[in-house]
């Protein structure tokens, strides 16, 4: 069974509309839609925004639904000049940029007393998603690289530069690395899929409302095609 987590209601609604034989389970303020998607057993759920919501959601998928993979869809701010609004980023790995235990001698993003703070995505899911994106979204580019997450909406050029220099990411958002950590701890393969809705700089307020719908459209098309190939 594949678990699909979206942070926003709009993307989840588009996916659940394609499901059959759906049963809805409510837990921790979230609605888990279990059924079939493209002929495959799936659970689709809106986690809500932020790392805590995302981590709780992933653990429920592991404990209650016993998913064997987790796909996280959503939107993000670009941190690479070659990525345009509307393009898609697939995670090679992910980390939490806002973890700060420097007072105890740890570097930025390092989670104390864990064997790793960087969580690699599943290579098979990554390859399948890249091929799926190229097939159903030929009008946009697809990139593979690091996704960084934090409980912050990044709209400041200074913060953007810090993230680039410190972590070398492709994009930044607010859920993916928490999902990645929960998947890692439960030994579940995962992948983050992010459509770029803004440039993570001062233009975010202008770009976000205009491009959000197109970003979600691309992501949903990709997820449906990916499910067809799993």
Buried (B, 14 or more C-beta within 10 A) or exposed (E): BBBBBBBBEBBBBBBBEBBEEBEEBEEEEBBBBBBBBBEEBBBBBBBBBBBEBBBBBBBBBBEEBEBEBBBBBBBBBBBBEEBEBBBBBBBBBBBBBBBEBEEEEBEBBBBEEEEEBBBBBBEEBBEBBBBBBBEBBEEBBBBBBBBBBBEBBBBBEEBBEBBBEEBEBBBBBBBBBBBBBBBBBBEBBBBBBBBBBBBBBEEBEEBBEEBBEBBBBBBBBBBBBBBBEB
